[in-house]
Amino acid sequence: MSAVAEPGRSKDIRAGSRGARFFALAGVIVAVHLAALAVLLTSEYGPFAITLSLLAWVFVNCLLLLVLPRPGVCAAIALALIVLLIALSRFKFGILQLSLTFLDFLIIDRDTFSFLLSVFPRLQTQLIVTGIVAVPLLWLIWRFDPFRVRRRLALIGLAASIASISAMSVAWPEQPWEPFQGINHISNLARSGVVAVSRLASTGWIDADPPANAPLRLAREARAAGLSALPPDAACDANAKRPHIIMLLDESSFDVTSAPGIKVPAGYTDYFKSIDGKQRTMMAEATGGPTWYTEFNVLTGLSARSFGDLKFYVTRITAGRVTRGLPQALQSCGYKTFSLYPTYGNFLGARSFQKGAGVGHFVDMADMGVNQDMQPDKFYFDQALKVFAREQPQQAPVFMFVYLTANHFPWTDVYRPDLTPPGWTPPGNTAEVDEYIRRQTMTANDYREFTERLKRDYPDESFLVLRFGDHQPAISQKMLEPGIDQATLAKRVMAADPRYFSTYYAIDGINYSPSSLSSALETLDAAYIPLVLQEAAGIPLDPSFAEQKRIMLRCKGAFYDCRKGAEARRFNRLLIDAGMIKGL
């Protein structure tokens, strides 16, 4: 018997082998697409979202097919990419209460990856292991994939999916609350791409008037580096004795007596009063959430709303591109500038943004020696005291931006019951509201002890303190309008109803009486806080802040809302022409 097969039979065997491989690979490709369908159906809700996510799946596959015309490999890569995007979106939602958007990929920076590695120190190892496993599998599919797709067909599919996604996104615009629901990750991501591209094509990154034909006055007086061209009568004497300045961000704090039927302890409203006995209102640009909007307002004196749909990324967009701000103005007057930041400094590009705005010493959670970003307020006050103790021998005035976090959500749990003030009795509201007021009382007590320490330890030093609520808490809607439905609430927020954006600001002096409170209006947009601080400290305003004060007086404390944004757009153009806003 011969061991050599007959020629005809050998061909049949090879043909059968190819046929088996053909059907096996076809089955694998079908299985991958079915797996992707299962993933999308379990993470998307509603016919619109499901359809949009399926179009996104077609888009990703066609895009990959333009580069790698092998459907098996492309389907496998697309499935891995979809699963990864959903995982990243859920991770982001868990931290920021916002799902993944197109801007997360348009604004890719080192801080984003650094933050991920800070939160998940094992992530780098996991990615390496995943790569070691995935690469051989993809190679096998590549090696044995018998199918090919013409690039012309892939291009047609790509164009059709883009057109369909764009048409659906325009016909059914994304509502402001949808990215904050934590669902429909792929469809929201696809639709956000249409929103972002449309915004950038129409107005660019920031709303600003078109360039003027003639030089603008501010552009002649200011300099790209900042404040070197002050008029002689307004020049800042860096050797003059000036008060130390402390700016306190009071997390989620506002006067709850503005809500109907809320019971509060005796003397509750005293905390919100300034040194002159007046109670003042600050209008924030966020409600129930993004602290960084207000952070941007009070450091730069600008409006996050000037960035439209992109405002969620305002600190990342402007990092190193906005060089005008309160810290920089104070640096020109001899101040050493500090920021005590309660989480990792790479969060939303905070370190890069604040350094660009003039913060010379950025101290984040890691620098303070803790690994959790919600510490008692006394912890941050003690950190501030340490900085003063270290800097006091140098005799330079200090500006410090201090964040307080004890009143951060949620209020369904009792935070640090051991820190409850002596004699505390719940006022008799819901348990959640009483917990909120308890934490405000803790803050008031810690603040009083902090100011007493400053008086006792530095009797020959003067301090100016401005504190403010960065936004209302997420539970304010339950207090302000009990029983309001989500649709009506969304309309209120979209219309910037002042009831939901009003917090407070208060000015205190320790061994110091404010030089001027002329800018401290009864109601003031957060973007004017730098004006209030500088004038209260007796610091002459540079041309940009002098111009902004004129806007404040014309607009009676409003900034972005004044003349439907016209004043903010004109002012942004002045700063662009002066070189204080670059590359936007």
MARFI-785780 format. One record per residue (C-alpha): residue number from 1; x, y, z; residue in three letters. Coordinates in pm, whole numbers, plus 50000, padded with zeros to 5 digits. Layout:
BEGIN
   k    xx    yy    zz   r
 NUM     X     Y     Z ALA
...
***
This chain:
BEGIN
   k    xx    yy    zz   r
   1 50000 50000 50000 MET
   2 50137 50336 49901 SER
   3 50159 50617 50157 ALA
   4 50122 50878 49882 VAL
   5 49765 50998 49813 ALA
   6 49624 51001 49467 GLU
   7 49654 51345 49295 PRO
   8 49278 51393 49254 GLY
   9 49207 51288 49609 ARG
  10 49477 51521 49742 SER
  11 49309 51815 49569 LYS
  12 48975 51717 49720 ASP
  13 49129 51704 50069 ILE
  14 49291 52047 50024 ARG
  15 48966 52191 49889 ALA
  16 48773 52042 50179 GLY
  17 49028 52186 50422 SER
  18 48994 52530 50268 ARG
  19 48616 52501 50279 GLY
  20 48622 52403 50645 ALA
  21 48854 52693 50724 ARG
  22 48631 52924 50523 PHE
  23 48320 52832 50719 PHE
  24 48507 52829 51050 ALA
  25 48635 53183 50997 LEU
  26 48295 53295 50873 ALA
  27 48148 53155 51191 GLY
  28 48404 53340 51401 VAL
  29 48328 53669 51228 ILE
  30 47953 53620 51272 VAL
  31 48009 53534 51639 ALA
  32 48210 53854 51690 VAL
  33 47935 54065 51535 HIS
  34 47671 53888 51744 LEU
  35 47881 53950 52056 ALA
  36 47898 54319 51967 ALA
  37 47521 54325 51916 LEU
  38 47472 54168 52258 ALA
  39 47703 54425 52420 VAL
  40 47519 54715 52259 LEU
  41 47173 54582 52340 LEU
  42 47267 54545 52707 THR
  43 47414 54896 52736 SER
  44 47182 55102 52514 GLU
  45 46820 55181 52590 TYR
  46 46547 55285 52347 GLY
  47 46513 55245 51967 PRO
  48 46696 55571 51895 PHE
  49 47000 55490 52109 ALA
  50 47019 55131 51981 ILE
  51 47001 55243 51617 THR
  52 47265 55510 51673 LEU
  53 47497 55263 51848 SER
  54 47460 55013 51562 LEU
  55 47549 55286 51313 LEU
  56 47853 55363 51531 ALA
  57 47946 54993 51511 TRP
  58 47925 55009 51130 VAL
  59 48133 55328 51133 PHE
  60 48412 55173 51341 VAL
  61 48427 54858 51125 ASN
  62 48432 55053 50798 CYS
  63 48698 55288 50931 LEU
  64 48918 54992 51023 LEU
  65 48850 54825 50689 LEU
  66 48999 55125 50511 LEU
  67 49329 55043 50680 VAL
  68 49301 54664 50718 LEU
  69 49072 54515 50452 PRO
  70 49024 54193 50652 ARG
  71 48679 54181 50816 PRO
  72 48775 53925 51078 GLY
  73 49055 54129 51228 VAL
  74 48854 54451 51200 CYS
  75 48553 54300 51375 ALA
  76 48770 54170 51659 ALA
  77 48945 54506 51703 ILE
  78 48610 54689 51685 ALA
  79 48458 54464 51953 LEU
  80 48755 54519 52182 ALA
  81 48732 54894 52119 LEU
  82 48357 54907 52191 ILE
  83 48398 54713 52516 VAL
  84 48689 54937 52619 LEU
  85 48491 55255 52542 LEU
  86 48195 55139 52749 ILE
  87 48426 55048 53039 ALA
  88 48599 55390 53021 LEU
  89 48263 55565 53000 SER
  90 48136 55386 53310 ARG
  91 48459 55467 53491 PHE
  92 48430 55834 53399 LYS
  93 48064 55842 53502 PHE
  94 48155 55695 53840 GLY
  95 48393 55987 53904 ILE
  96 48238 56281 53718 LEU
  97 47875 56173 53671 GLN
  98 47927 56224 53297 LEU
  99 47968 55954 53034 SER
 100 48243 55953 52771 LEU
 101 48224 56218 52500 THR
 102 48407 56300 52178 PHE
 103 48600 56577 52355 LEU
 104 48777 56316 52570 ASP
 105 48959 56206 52255 PHE
 106 48991 56546 52092 LEU
 107 49168 56679 52402 ILE
 108 49415 56402 52482 ILE
 109 49683 56506 52729 ASP
 110 49934 56343 52957 ARG
 111 49735 56441 53266 ASP
 112 49446 56218 53161 THR
 113 49663 55906 53149 PHE
 114 49846 56013 53462 SER
 115 49515 56046 53648 PHE
 116 49404 55700 53538 LEU
 117 49730 55549 53662 LEU
 118 49699 55743 53990 SER
 119 49351 55606 54054 VAL
 120 49430 55256 53923 PHE
 121 49800 55188 53989 PRO
 122 49765 54833 53846 ARG
 123 49618 54956 53519 LEU
 124 49953 54967 53338 GLN
 125 50024 54602 53422 THR
 126 49672 54500 53320 GLN
 127 49710 54676 52984 LEU
 128 50041 54501 52919 ILE
 129 49892 54158 53002 VAL
 130 49590 54230 52782 THR
 131 49821 54324 52496 GLY
 132 50026 54005 52537 ILE
 133 49708 53797 52510 VAL
 134 49534 54000 52240 ALA
 135 49818 54040 51990 VAL
 136 49865 53663 51921 PRO
 137 49488 53617 51884 LEU
 138 49465 53900 51633 LEU
 139 49762 53757 51444 TRP
 140 49590 53418 51418 LEU
 141 49272 53576 51282 ILE
 142 49483 53781 51040 TRP
 143 49679 53475 50930 ARG
 144 49381 53257 50854 PHE
 145 49120 53514 50751 ASP
 146 49030 53426 50386 PRO
 147 48800 53724 50337 PHE
 148 48880 54060 50182 ARG
 149 48670 54375 50156 VAL
 150 48729 54632 49885 ARG
 151 48823 54972 50022 ARG
 152 48566 55132 49797 ARG
 153 48289 54941 49975 LEU
 154 48438 55034 50314 ALA
 155 48446 55399 50211 LEU
 156 48082 55386 50102 ILE
 157 47984 55225 50432 GLY
 158 48185 55484 50624 LEU
 159 48021 55775 50441 ALA
 160 47673 55627 50483 ALA
 161 47720 55571 50858 SER
 162 47856 55924 50911 ILE
 163 47566 56075 50718 ALA
 164 47313 55869 50912 SER
 165 47466 55950 51252 ILE
 166 47481 56320 51165 SER
 167 47121 56327 51038 ALA
 168 46989 56152 51351 MET
 169 47191 56378 51580 SER
 170 47058 56690 51409 VAL
 171 46699 56563 51399 ALA
 172 46708 56460 51766 TRP
 173 46960 56693 51937 PRO
 174 47131 56574 52250 GLU
 175 46959 56706 52561 GLN
 176 47186 56858 52830 PRO
 177 47101 56595 53090 TRP
 178 47156 56287 52870 GLU
 179 47534 56249 52922 PRO
 180 47467 56261 53297 PHE
 181 47242 55952 53300 GLN
 182 47517 55689 53290 GLY
 183 47359 55489 53004 ILE
 184 47371 55481 52621 ASN
 185 47749 55514 52626 HIS
 186 47821 55446 52257 ILE
 187 47525 55639 52114 SER
 188 47599 55940 52337 ASN
 189 47964 55926 52231 LEU
 190 47867 55920 51863 ALA
 191 47621 56206 51899 ARG
 192 47867 56415 52101 SER
 193 48106 56399 51806 GLY
 194 47850 56572 51585 VAL
 195 47791 56836 51855 VAL
 196 48163 56903 51906 ALA
 197 48249 56923 51537 VAL
 198 47953 57154 51473 SER
 199 48053 57379 51762 ARG
 200 48419 57402 51658 LEU
 201 48327 57466 51295 ALA
 202 48087 57747 51383 SER
 203 48247 57936 51675 THR
 204 48578 57768 51759 GLY
 205 48673 57685 52114 TRP
 206 48560 58011 52274 ILE
 207 48291 58268 52196 ASP
 208 48462 58592 52096 ALA
 209 48394 58882 51866 ASP
 210 48572 58877 51527 PRO
 211 48911 59053 51515 PRO
 212 48879 59429 51491 ALA
 213 49026 59623 51198 ASN
 214 49192 59875 51430 ALA
 215 49399 59801 51742 PRO
 216 49191 59783 52057 LEU
 217 49270 59994 52359 ARG
 218 49330 59702 52591 LEU
 219 49566 59543 52342 ALA
 220 49787 59856 52349 ARG
 221 49796 59877 52728 GLU
 222 49833 59511 52819 ALA
 223 50105 59265 52732 ARG
 224 50093 58898 52639 ALA
 225 50284 58815 52954 ALA
 226 50021 58985 53163 GLY
 227 50035 59307 53356 LEU
 228 50358 59487 53275 SER
 229 50194 59795 53121 ALA
 230 50003 59942 53414 LEU
 231 49949 60317 53403 PRO
 232 50200 60497 53630 PRO
 233 49934 60605 53879 ASP
 234 49809 60246 53912 ALA
 235 50142 60064 53923 ALA
 236 50167 59804 54196 CYS
 237 50439 59857 54453 ASP
 238 50561 59504 54522 ALA
 239 50739 59624 54838 ASN
 240 50425 59766 55002 ALA
 241 50285 59590 55307 LYS
 242 49983 59395 55189 ARG
 243 49747 59148 55354 PRO
 244 49777 58778 55302 HIS
 245 49482 58660 55094 ILE
 246 49291 58337 55149 ILE
 247 49022 58228 54903 MET
 248 48808 57944 55040 LEU
 249 48600 57724 54812 LEU
 250 48316 57603 55033 ASP
 251 48195 57282 54870 GLU
 252 47824 57273 54772 SER
 253 47733 57543 55022 SER
 254 47445 57791 55007 PHE
 255 47199 57943 55251 ASP
 256 46921 57683 55277 VAL
 257 46683 57937 55429 THR
 258 46621 58049 55069 SER
 259 46418 57728 55034 ALA
 260 46065 57718 55176 PRO
 261 45996 57543 55505 GLY
 262 46358 57453 55590 ILE
 263 46441 57456 55961 LYS
 264 46788 57568 56068 VAL
 265 46973 57608 56401 PRO
 266 46986 57945 56574 ALA
 267 47248 58176 56423 GLY
 268 47273 57965 56106 TYR
 269 47274 58262 55864 THR
 270 47554 58444 56050 ASP
 271 47809 58228 55870 TYR
 272 47710 58378 55535 PHE
 273 47763 58740 55642 LYS
 274 48069 58950 55561 SER
 275 48274 59170 55791 ILE
 276 48031 59458 55727 ASP
 277 47733 59248 55837 GLY
 278 47590 59213 55485 LYS
 279 47488 58887 55323 GLN
 280 47583 58862 54956 ARG
 281 47488 58629 54671 THR
 282 47728 58479 54419 MET
 283 47588 58344 54093 MET
 284 47769 58023 53997 ALA
 285 47771 57871 53648 GLU
 286 47703 57520 53772 ALA
 287 47443 57359 53992 THR
 288 47472 57034 54179 GLY
 289 47800 56938 54015 GLY
 290 48106 57072 53834 PRO
 291 48325 57255 54084 THR
 292 48576 57331 53810 TRP
 293 48342 57579 53639 TYR
 294 48360 57801 53946 THR
 295 48730 57725 53985 GLU
 296 48776 57861 53634 PHE
 297 48560 58167 53711 ASN
 298 48739 58276 54027 VAL
 299 49093 58217 53900 LEU
 300 49062 58372 53552 THR
 301 48769 58610 53592 GLY
 302 48616 58456 53278 LEU
 303 48299 58261 53202 SER
 304 48293 57886 53143 ALA
 305 47975 57946 52944 ARG
 306 48187 58116 52677 SER
 307 48287 57762 52575 PHE
 308 47928 57653 52508 GLY
 309 47884 57276 52482 ASP
 310 48257 57233 52548 LEU
 311 48250 57400 52891 LYS
 312 48272 57068 53078 PHE
 313 48635 57055 52958 TYR
 314 48714 57419 53025 VAL
 315 49015 57358 53252 THR
 316 49169 57113 53004 ARG
 317 49099 57337 52704 ILE
 318 49248 57647 52866 THR
 319 49547 57486 53039 ALA
 320 49845 57698 52936 GLY
 321 49629 57903 52699 ARG
 322 49474 58153 52942 VAL
 323 49751 58348 53111 THR
 324 49537 58621 53265 ARG
 325 49397 58567 53610 GLY
 326 49385 58653 53976 LEU
 327 49700 58460 54080 PRO
 328 49903 58624 53806 GLN
 329 49780 58971 53900 ALA
 330 49881 58903 54259 LEU
 331 50222 58771 54155 GLN
 332 50292 59106 53991 SER
 333 50235 59266 54332 CYS
 334 50486 59041 54506 GLY
 335 50254 58766 54625 TYR
 336 50358 58404 54649 LYS
 337 50066 58203 54514 THR
 338 49950 57864 54641 PHE
 339 49665 57624 54570 SER
 340 49572 57343 54811 LEU
 341 49395 57104 54578 TYR
 342 49193 56822 54738 PRO
 343 49245 56548 54476 THR
 344 49516 56446 54230 TYR
 345 49649 56746 54040 GLY
 346 49611 56574 53704 ASN
 347 49231 56563 53748 PHE
 348 49085 56748 53445 LEU
 349 49423 56914 53391 GLY
 350 49387 57117 53713 ALA
 351 49760 57155 53778 ARG
 352 49840 57268 53423 SER
 353 49543 57505 53418 PHE
 354 49619 57668 53753 GLN
 355 49991 57700 53682 LYS
 356 49906 57876 53357 GLY
 357 49678 58115 53547 ALA
 358 49961 58211 53784 GLY
 359 49956 57958 54069 VAL
 360 50321 57921 54159 GLY
 361 50288 57638 54412 HIS
 362 50030 57370 54341 PHE
 363 49984 57129 54634 VAL
 364 49760 56831 54561 ASP
 365 49629 56537 54762 MET
 366 49948 56335 54719 ALA
 367 50162 56629 54833 ASP
 368 49946 56659 55145 MET
 369 50008 56293 55227 GLY
 370 49654 56153 55194 VAL
 371 49497 55910 54948 ASN
 372 49133 56015 54977 GLN
 373 48994 56341 54845 ASP
 374 48727 56395 55110 MET
 375 48890 56511 55431 GLN
 376 48747 56710 55723 PRO
 377 48772 57085 55668 ASP
 378 49005 57110 55966 LYS
 379 49258 56906 55768 PHE
 380 49277 57170 55491 TYR
 381 49286 57457 55739 PHE
 382 49579 57286 55910 ASP
 383 49753 57249 55574 GLN
 384 49706 57623 55516 ALA
 385 49856 57698 55857 LEU
 386 50159 57485 55770 LYS
 387 50214 57686 55452 VAL
 388 50195 58015 55644 PHE
 389 50436 57886 55908 ALA
 390 50682 57790 55636 ARG
 391 50647 58111 55434 GLU
 392 50618 58366 55715 GLN
 393 50995 58415 55766 PRO
 394 51027 58528 55402 GLN
 395 50801 58829 55470 GLN
 396 50630 58800 55129 ALA
 397 50251 58824 55115 PRO
 398 50081 58493 55044 VAL
 399 49777 58414 54832 PHE
 400 49623 58077 54900 MET
 401 49332 57903 54727 PHE
 402 49195 57644 54971 VAL
 403 48930 57383 54892 TYR
 404 48696 57247 55161 LEU
 405 48538 56907 55093 THR
 406 48347 56787 55400 ALA
 407 48015 56897 55249 ASN
 408 48059 56692 54932 HIS
 409 47779 56452 54835 PHE
 410 47632 56211 54929 PRO
 411 47432 56332 55228 TRP
 412 47251 56002 55273 THR
 413 47532 55888 55504 ASP
 414 47654 56056 55820 VAL
 415 48005 56176 55744 TYR
 416 48248 56154 56037 ARG
 417 47991 56147 56321 PRO
 418 48283 56193 56562 ASP
 419 48322 56550 56433 LEU
 420 47962 56650 56507 THR
 421 47968 56986 56691 PRO
 422 47884 56966 57064 PRO
 423 47517 57026 57133 GLY
 424 47412 56952 56775 TRP
 425 47046 56862 56738 THR
 426 46892 56784 56398 PRO
 427 46661 57077 56309 PRO
 428 46380 56845 56197 GLY
 429 46400 56831 55817 ASN
 430 46453 56515 55613 THR
 431 46753 56311 55723 ALA
 432 46942 56415 55406 GLU
 433 46883 56788 55458 VAL
 434 46970 56765 55828 ASP
 435 47297 56592 55739 GLU
 436 47371 56870 55491 TYR
 437 47313 57137 55758 ILE
 438 47520 56937 56011 ARG
 439 47817 56945 55777 ARG
 440 47771 57318 55718 GLN
 441 47781 57363 56096 THR
 442 48103 57160 56109 MET
 443 48254 57389 55844 THR
 444 48148 57702 56035 ALA
 445 48310 57572 56356 ASN
 446 48632 57470 56179 ASP
 447 48648 57808 56006 TYR
 448 48604 57992 56336 ARG
 449 48887 57791 56494 GLU
 450 49106 57861 56190 PHE
 451 49059 58239 56211 THR
 452 49123 58230 56587 GLU
 453 49450 58047 56522 ARG
 454 49555 58311 56271 LEU
 455 49479 58590 56519 LYS
 456 49667 58418 56796 ARG
 457 49971 58292 56601 ASP
 458 50017 58596 56373 TYR
 459 49915 58907 56568 PRO
 460 50135 59129 56350 ASP
 461 50009 58993 56019 GLU
 462 49691 59090 55835 SER
 463 49467 58852 55644 PHE
 464 49189 58903 55391 LEU
 465 48956 58605 55354 VAL
 466 48697 58555 55080 LEU
 467 48487 58239 55094 ARG
 468 48218 58125 54857 PHE
 469 47995 57832 54771 GLY
 470 48110 57676 54445 ASP
 471 47760 57556 54350 HIS
 472 47440 57438 54509 GLN
 473 47419 57076 54626 PRO
 474 47249 56815 54412 ALA
 475 46968 56800 54669 ILE
 476 46880 57169 54637 SER
 477 46602 57087 54390 GLN
 478 46427 56888 54663 LYS
 479 46448 57188 54891 MET
 480 46373 57471 54649 LEU
 481 46083 57311 54463 GLU
 482 45969 56988 54631 PRO
 483 45804 56747 54391 GLY
 484 45934 56913 54073 ILE
 485 45953 56670 53779 ASP
 486 46275 56614 53586 GLN
 487 46151 56774 53264 ALA
 488 46055 57097 53439 THR
 489 46378 57096 53639 LEU
 490 46579 57056 53317 ALA
 491 46403 57360 53170 LYS
 492 46482 57562 53483 ARG
 493 46850 57469 53465 VAL
 494 46872 57533 53089 MET
 495 46719 57878 53143 ALA
 496 46978 57948 53419 ALA
 497 46704 58000 53678 ASP
 498 46885 58199 53950 PRO
 499 46719 57994 54223 ARG
 500 46938 57699 54128 TYR
 501 47263 57890 54070 PHE
 502 47267 58124 54372 SER
 503 47525 58052 54641 THR
 504 47704 58304 54863 TYR
 505 48027 58493 54902 TYR
 506 48154 58657 55217 ALA
 507 48454 58879 55295 ILE
 508 48634 58871 55629 ASP
 509 48936 59053 55767 GLY
 510 49175 58928 56034 ILE
 511 49373 59218 56176 ASN
 512 49261 59393 55859 TYR
 513 48977 59609 55729 SER
 514 48909 59571 55355 PRO
 515 49049 59864 55159 SER
 516 48741 59890 54938 SER
 517 48419 59693 54896 LEU
 518 48299 59893 54597 SER
 519 48302 59582 54378 SER
 520 48130 59365 54639 ALA
 521 47780 59403 54499 LEU
 522 47481 59241 54668 GLU
 523 47455 58992 54379 THR
 524 47759 58913 54169 LEU
 525 47860 58662 53902 ASP
 526 48147 58434 54004 ALA
 527 48371 58580 53729 ALA
 528 48393 58908 53926 TYR
 529 48536 58750 54243 ILE
 530 48895 58842 54139 PRO
 531 48788 59209 54124 LEU
 532 48639 59195 54473 VAL
 533 48954 59040 54619 LEU
 534 49197 59279 54455 GLN
 535 49008 59591 54554 GLU
 536 48949 59464 54908 ALA
 537 49326 59406 54935 ALA
 538 49406 59754 54800 GLY
 539 49570 59621 54485 ILE
 540 49544 59843 54174 PRO
 541 49363 59681 53885 LEU
 542 49555 59614 53565 ASP
 543 49390 59731 53239 PRO
 544 49207 59403 53182 SER
 545 49050 59399 53528 PHE
 546 48978 59772 53508 ALA
 547 48787 59708 53186 GLU
 548 48605 59418 53347 GLN
 549 48498 59638 53637 LYS
 550 48340 59876 53389 ARG
 551 48146 59581 53249 ILE
 552 48041 59480 53601 MET
 553 47907 59827 53677 LEU
 554 47726 59854 53342 ARG
 555 47573 59511 53383 CYS
 556 47492 59538 53757 LYS
 557 47694 59232 53854 GLY
 558 47609 59010 53555 ALA
 559 47878 58894 53314 PHE
 560 47794 58628 53056 TYR
 561 47419 58700 53066 ASP
 562 47470 59071 53007 CYS
 563 47338 59169 52664 ARG
 564 47296 58801 52574 LYS
 565 47669 58732 52591 GLY
 566 47780 59036 52391 ALA
 567 47989 59183 52674 GLU
 568 48167 58851 52738 ALA
 569 48238 58802 52365 ARG
 570 48381 59153 52333 ARG
 571 48594 59106 52644 PHE
 572 48724 58769 52522 ASN
 573 48832 58938 52199 ARG
 574 49017 59207 52397 LEU
 575 49210 58939 52586 LEU
 576 49287 58745 52267 ILE
 577 49422 59058 52100 ASP
 578 49625 59133 52412 ALA
 579 49782 58785 52401 GLY
 580 49627 58678 52732 MET
 581 49421 58407 52560 ILE
 582 49626 58205 52315 LYS
 583 49544 57937 52062 GLY
 584 49169 57939 52115 LEU
***
